[in-house]
Amino acid sequence: MGFRKALRARPQGAAPGETRASSRRTPQPMTRVSARGLPCGTAPTFCREPTVEISNLVVARYTDGRVLKGVTQDFTPNRPIFHVHPPAHEGAAVELRFKQLKALFFVSSLDGDPSRQDVLGFVQGPAETSQGKKIAVRFKDGEFICGYTLSWTPDRDGFFLFPADPHGNNQRIFVISAATIEVKAGPAAEVLAQKVLAGRAGESDARLGQITPLPGARRPSAFLPRPTDDPSDERPTGSD
């Protein structure tokens, strides 16, 4: 009888002298861990990820020609509403919507360099860079911009463009698709750029040919100038 009790007391697979109670695992309390691998509960601050606000200097250009300069902290291309704070907190933030804008220019300086002329076209740039493939954009107001993009598709509300001129004040441009009249990417962008620049060169030459005389000035004549009345210039007639 005592031998049978010993067999019942020893669990299956247990070593001699080990009881069933000793083979049971004691449940351990569960500890939540944050994304950084830090325990939660005892120190709630460990579970909170810091919020990083990125400020960008921007110049917002409306479709009606207005311009708004300032700082944005909540712009994202996936949300059609964002805010621009005037520089030096000179007023309340302005809510902007994509449908109001032509483009949003992310700039190095809000003042820029008015005397600098941005280089037009692709300036013999490569067909594709780390910033994407070539893209040429014609806006409804006549402005033309060349650059590179990683995110253009015809069905999107907008896309980022990195200017072909790397030395300008514009770091990148978020183009609103509804404000454009023509967009070409890849080899077609180069063709469009050459077409637009050639047309502008022709217009410039035409304007130079249309010279308006100053008030009071005589128009140039196609006739030869009349000889002067200086007697010394008179040729002898052969008679005394």
Summary of the structure (lengths in Angstrom):
residues: 240
radius of gyration: 38.6
end to end distance: 176.4
largest distance: 176.4
contacts: 507
relative contact order: 0.10
helix: 21%
strand: 28%
